[in-house]
Amino acid sequence: DFLFDLVLEPNIEYTYLIRVYNNKETLRLPMTLSTYKSFMTTDYVDLLLKGFFYGLLVFAILFNLFLFITIRDRLYLWYSLYALTHTLFLSNSDGISFQFFWPGAPWWENHSTIIFAALSNLFLLIFTQIFLETKTINRPLHVTLLIFKYLMIAILIISFLDGPLRLVAVKAVNIM
């Protein structure tokens, strides 16, 4: 989140203009006007809850990796990869990744949300195929999931590009 310290005199009307570059992607632009003390209280609680939430996700990732290493069942690896990429997608959406992991990489920040969404969907599809044993139990479902896997791979490749094709990838991953 970006903060701006505004010094406002009482009983005076102010007009502020903000220019936002969107690149035709999903844009969330929540704005709040509050006092410093109110912001710090709200932000503290918000960060505490996000820390707890992401801590649980990291625990789930590590626990499933531990199960994969000890049991050697690849189902746990695919779930760990899904949970990892979904966590990165969520942290991108919250702005945490850009703030803490890659603050000097705006190109990556702009592209990584779609990349993590596509990877997350891809790993979830693989996990689903293995978990439901679609190859032996339900062949039509297996073929359908396979088609979606190929679509996710195509979206993943396209998401590294700039231009009109990338916009198709953005819309496609939002639909899926």
N, C-alpha and C positions, 0 to 999 in steps of 0.2 A: 504494500500500500504506500502511496505517496502522501506526504504530509506537507501542508503549507501553513506557515504561521502568519495569520492575518491580524493586523492591528486595526480594530474597528472602533471608531468613536460612536458613542450613543446618539441616537436620533438622526443619523445620517444614512442616506440610502447609497449603497455601493453596487456597482456592476462589475463582475469579473467574467472574463472570457477565457475559455480553456480550449485549446486546439488538441484534438485527438487523432492520431493516425491509426487506422483500423486494419488495413490490408485485406478487407473483405472477409474477415474471420469473425467468430463469435466474440462479442465485446460485452464485458461486464464493467460498468462504470458506476459503482455505488458511491454516493457522495454524502458526507455527513458534516454538519457544522456543529462544533461543540467546544466547550471550554477545555483547557489543558487537563485539569483535574478529572473531568468527566471522561475524556478520551483515554487517559492513562488507566483509569479503573476498568473501563470497558475493554481496552486492549489487553490488559493483564488477564482478565477472565477468558477472553477469546484465545489468547496464546496458550493459556493453561489447558483449555479444552482441546485445542488442536494438538498440543504436545501429548496429551493422553491418547487421543485418537491415533496419531501417527505412531506412537509407541506401541499400541496394540497391533497395528498393521506390521510393524517391524518384527514384533514378537511372532506373529503368524508366519511371516516369511522365514524367519530363522528356525522356528519349530518344524515347519514343513521341510526345510532343507536338512535339518537333523534327521527327520524320519526318512528322507530320501537316502541319506548317507548310511544310516543304520539298517534299514529294511531293504534298500535297493529297489524300491518300487518306483518306476519313473512317473507314476501318477503324481507323487509328491513334488517332483521336480517341476512338472508343468504347472501345478498349482502355485508353487513358489514363484515361478517366473510370471505367472498371471498377477499374483498379489504384488510383486515388485513393480511391474510396469503400471499396474492400476494405481498403486501408491504414488509413483512418479507423476502419473497423469493428474491425480488429485492435488498433489503438491504444486504442480504447474498451474492448475486452475486457481489455487489459493494464492499464487504469487510467491510461495515459499521457496521453490526451486530457484527462481531468478534472484531472490534476495540472498540465499545462502550458498547455493551450489555453483551457479554460473552467472554472476552479476555483470560480467564484462562481455557477455555473449548474446546480444539481442537477436542475431539471426537464429541461433539455436533455440532461444526462448520462443521465438515466433513459430518455429517448425516443430519443436519437440512435443508440443501438446498433441498434435495430430499423430506424430510418430508413436508416442506412448499409448494413445488410444488405439491405434491400429495394432500395435504389438500386444496390448492387453486383450483385445478381441481375438487375435490370432491364438494366443496361448490359452484363452478360455475355450475356444473351439477345439483345440487339440485335447485339452483336459476333458472336455465333454465327450469327445469321441472315445477316449480311452476308458473313462469312467462308466459310460453307458454301453461299452462294447458294441458300438453301432456296426462295426464291420461284420460281426457274426450274427447279431440279434436283429438289427433293423437296417437292411441294406439301403433302402430309399433315404432314410435319415442320414446315413453315412455319406452318401453321394451329395446330399444337400449341404451338409457341413463341410465337405471337401470343396464344393464350389465357393462357399463363403470363405474358406481358408485362402483359396487362390485370389479371391477379391481383396482380402486383407493384405496379402503379399503385394498385389498391384498397388493398392492404396499406400502401402508403406514405401514402395519405391517412388511413386509419384510425389509423396509428401516431401521428399528431399529437393524437389524442383521448385522453381519460381515460375509464376505465370499462370495462364488460364487452366492448365491441367491440374495444377495444385488446388485451385478452387473447386474442381470436381472432386478431388480427394477429400477436401474439407467437408463438402456437403455429403459425400458418401459415408464418411466415418460418423458424421452426426446422425445419419439415418440408421446406421447399424448400431 
